[in-house]
Amino acid sequence: MLIVLNWLTSLPLIWKQQIHLRGTLVLASAFIASMVADFNSRAQCNQPSATVPPVSAGSNSAPPNIVFIFSDDHAYQAISAYDSKINQTPNIDRLANAGMRFDRCLVTNSICGPSRATILTGKYSHLNGFFQNGNQFDGTQLTFPKMLQAAGYQTALFGKWHLASEPTGFDDWFVLPGQGEYYNPDFLSPTGRIRLAGYCTDIVTDRALNWLDQQRDAQRPFLLMVQHKAPHREWMPGPAHLEMYQDQEIPEPISLFDDYSDRAPVVADQTMTIKEHMRWGWDLKVWSETEKASENYRRFFARLDAEQKAQWDAAYEPENQELLAAELDGENLTRWKYQRYIKDYLRCIASIDDNVGRILDYIDEYDLADNTVVIYASDQGFYLGEHGWYDKRWIFEESLRTPLVIRWPGVVEPESVNSNIVSNLDFAQTILEIAGASGSEEMQGRSLVPLLKQEQVDWRDAFYYHYYELGTHNVAAHEGVVTDRYKLIHYYAELKNGQPRNLEDWNLMDRERDPYELKSYHDDPEYLEIRAELSHELQRLRELYQVPSNRVFE
């Protein structure tokens, strides 16, 4: 079966990038996905590590169960195991305290759908065909859940899918359509569409626990993927956390009032600031009396029942009325918006953390912990006011870097920390090797198992990043190379007057000298040698990962 899957997914495919342009689609240049079995020798340290042969479920050395808990837009700055200054996450911390925390886990393309496609396939966007939200995932290609199935695993997926096509590689699945809804959400399954009452984060966990309790085959190892919508925009907290942080002041990030000087002009051209671009109703939950008669208001609350709406109004309306009466402006108004945004975001995180605890408690109660690997990660990072922003997309640290915590009893030393540059590109190979399943040469990542075992291993010291999507938040298409200290960023396309146009702008960031990434050193004579080295490394990685050279918009 695995041979057939490999043969099918080795067939050449041609994909066209589709760029969302304010409700229309602009066709970008075609990308040809050529499959190559072996890379050249200079790329050896970036190659997937060797994997051990498959292990049958009935062998003396039983393969571990794998629980993959995945959130959407969860910033590492909002996890206390990562020394968060703004909240506590005791259950995610349970994993970190019993396992390994990765401090430099970087994503290949900081946007929801492409990250999920990379995780499933172990390939960059230009090879898996999913460049941006709005694309459709090619479910016929090889993915690590399919490979685990072939190795004897039972596989299940619950929660956010966000890849437009029907899930493949799963024995059981129950997923949100599109982005999904926080309250009383709809779900898709092989038997059709259903709406369930309650809060989405709780419902996804309910379904996952029911599967563990009622549907899994106790004679087989399992892969359980629990994928939450939260804390994705519009950051709607659940009933249990509506008043959390109400009487607290959350610390502001140092760069909340960034003026975007000393970097390429495109950095200032984005439309994702807390100050100017958050929507009063949908994002900030403030509705004037006039807006309460609007269709937007009705749509926002359409899924809440009477009890949920009453709880919501009790939590938000008094503070909203105080704001409207205060008539704030300037920095004071920006500070108020930040507090409303960050509290709602953290309230959504609190629900995730509670439900991580429910899963860990079940694993403990039913004696599964010793042979179950638990992974917590997010599709990418997120801006919590840094640079004055919300959202993600940019190569700057807060969206490039995502949390990754892995607990593997008997293998991973408790409270261990890893600082190597790892990536969501590595997740597929890692899970396969943990399971004892054979890997695939077409995957571009590398198993993290040697790092989990704290073995001495030659590892990558540079990382390639590429963001494609134009239109949303007016973020420029860009690529770059990242090292422990430096980032060389190439902005090559933007939307101008509604049309895509080519760019040739560059930034060079020095995180040691400028940890908040507020200044580019690209044109500084002191950095000429470093710039040349990074340019060479960028080209080497583009060749290694088979990145198409044609990036011209027509």
SULSULKA-V748174 format. One record per pair of residues at least 12 apart in sequence whose ideal C-beta (glycine too) atoms are under 6 Angstrom apart, sorted by the first residue. I is the first residue (numbers start at 1). J is the second residue. Records with the same first field share a line. If there is no record, write none. Layout:
I->J, J
//
This chain:
1->150
2->150
5->142, 146
9->141, 142
10->35
13->33
14->30, 32
15->31, 129
16->30
17->131, 468
19->470
20->134, 471
21->471
26->500
28->553
29->550
31->126, 548
33->127
35->442
37->441
39->544
43->544
45->458, 460
46->460
48->429, 439, 443, 446
49->446, 447
51->433, 438, 439
52->436
54->151, 437, 438
55->436
56->152
57->152, 220, 221
63->221, 435, 436
64->371, 373
65->221, 222, 372
66->223, 373, 431
67->224, 374
68->225, 375
69->226, 356, 376
70->227, 377
71->228, 352, 378
72->160, 229, 232, 379
73->231, 232, 382
74->378
75->381, 382, 384
76->401, 403
77->384
78->349
79->92, 403
80->93
81->93, 96, 101
85->251
86->250
87->346
89->353
91->353, 356, 357
92->353, 356, 376
94->360
95->374, 376, 405, 407
96->405
97->415
98->407, 414
99->406, 407, 412
100->406, 412, 416, 418, 452
101->405, 417
102->404, 418, 422
103->419
104->419, 421
105->402, 404, 422
106->400, 401, 423, 463
107->380, 402, 424
108->124, 425
109->125, 466, 467
110->380, 392, 393, 399
111->133, 469
112->133, 162, 379
113->130, 133, 162, 163
114->130
115->379, 380, 424
116->163
117->130, 137
118->424, 425
119->424, 427
120->143
121->143
122->428, 429, 443, 445
123->444
124->545
126->547, 548
131->468
132->468, 469
136->164, 165
137->163, 165
139->165, 168
142->440
143->169
144->428, 431, 432
145->169, 170
146->169
147->432, 437
148->223, 435, 437
151->437
153->221, 223
154->171, 216, 217, 220, 222
155->170, 171, 223
156->172, 211, 224
157->170, 173, 225
158->174, 204, 207, 208, 226
159->204, 226, 227, 228
160->176, 180, 227, 229
161->175
174->187, 189, 207
175->188
180->229
181->303
182->200, 236
183->303, 304
184->197, 303
185->200
199->238
200->229
201->228, 230, 351, 352, 355
204->228
205->355, 358
208->226
209->362
228->352
230->348, 352
231->345, 348, 349
234->282, 283
235->344, 345, 348
237->344, 347, 348
238->351
239->311
241->347, 350
242->315
243->315
244->347, 350
245->343
250->342
253->385, 386
254->516
255->386, 387, 516
256->385, 388
258->387, 388
262->519, 520
263->507, 520
264->491, 505, 507
266->476, 491, 494
269->474
270->473, 474, 475
271->473, 474
272->389, 391, 473
273->388
274->337, 338, 388
275->334, 388
278->337
281->296
284->340
285->316
286->320
338->385
342->384
370->409
373->408, 434
374->407
375->406
376->405
377->404
378->402, 403
380->392, 399, 402
381->398, 399, 401, 402
383->398
386->398
391->473
393->467, 475
395->465, 480, 489
396->517
412->452
418->451
420->451, 459
421->460, 463
422->448
425->444, 445
426->445, 446, 448
428->443
429->443, 445, 446, 447
430->447, 448
433->447, 449
444->545
462->481, 483, 537
463->482
464->541, 545
465->480
466->479
470->495, 500
471->495
476->491, 494
477->492, 493
478->491
481->534, 537, 538
485->511, 512
486->510, 534
487->509
488->508, 534, 538
489->507
490->506
491->503, 505
492->551
493->553
500->553
506->522
507->520, 522
508->520, 521, 522, 527, 531
//
